[in-house]
Amino acid sequence: MSMVPRGKLIGMQVYNPDGTLVGTVQDIALPLGGGEMGLLLLTRAQTTETIPWSKISAVGDIIILKEKIEVKTMAPEVSAQYPIPSTPSMGPTPPKEEKKGLGVITSVFKRGEKPACPTCGKPLTYIEQYKRWYCYNCSKYM
């Protein structure tokens, strides 16, 4: 029986048997009161998932699972929750002058409401250049 040190597991990428990335190992999950240990993953969708050790097929440079697991993505929820403002038309009438930065967000959300980050709850900022919402607290795009 070969042993794998915790330090080697942390940060390893975990893949389904078909080669699709599931996530990255964040820590080892030890059950209280007995049971099977597992791995705590941060999935591609930025959610936390626990994988029992019995579901792991191989550990080397990466970890391969015995069975495919589906990872729920957050992208559809974010886009449905926070509509992206449309860019002004470049037709015959000149576009209205818009404020930079927060002015674009407040024009979409009435009464100064701003969308909140689903991870940390802080306000999101719409980055016009990338046409995406950004959380400065989490340093990631939604």
Rosetta blueprint (number, residue, H / E / L):
1 M L
2 S L
3 M L
4 V L
5 P L
6 R H
7 G H
8 K H
9 L H
10 I L
11 G L
12 M L
13 Q E
14 V E
15 Y E
16 N L
17 P L
18 D L
19 G L
20 T L
21 L E
22 V E
23 G E
24 T E
25 V E
26 Q E
27 D E
28 I E
29 A E
30 L L
31 P L
32 L L
33 G L
34 G L
35 G L
36 E L
37 M L
38 G E
39 L E
40 L E
41 L E
42 L E
43 T E
44 R L
45 A L
46 Q L
47 T L
48 T E
49 E E
50 T E
51 I E
52 P E
53 W H
54 S H
55 K H
56 I E
57 S E
58 A E
59 V E
60 G L
61 D L
62 I L
63 I E
64 I E
65 L E
66 K L
67 E L
68 K L
69 I L
70 E L
71 V L
72 K L
73 T L
74 M L
75 A H
76 P H
77 E H
78 V H
79 S H
80 A H
81 Q H
82 Y L
83 P L
84 I L
85 P L
86 S L
87 T L
88 P L
89 S L
90 M L
91 G L
92 P L
93 T L
94 P L
95 P L
96 K L
97 E L
98 E L
99 K L
100 K L
101 G L
102 L H
103 G H
104 V H
105 I H
106 T H
107 S H
108 V H
109 F L
110 K H
111 R H
112 G H
113 E L
114 K L
115 P L
116 A E
117 C L
118 P L
119 T L
120 C L
121 G L
122 K L
123 P E
124 L L
125 T E
126 Y E
127 I E
128 E L
129 Q L
130 Y L
131 K L
132 R E
133 W E
134 Y E
135 C E
136 Y L
137 N L
138 C L
139 S L
140 K E
141 Y E
142 M L
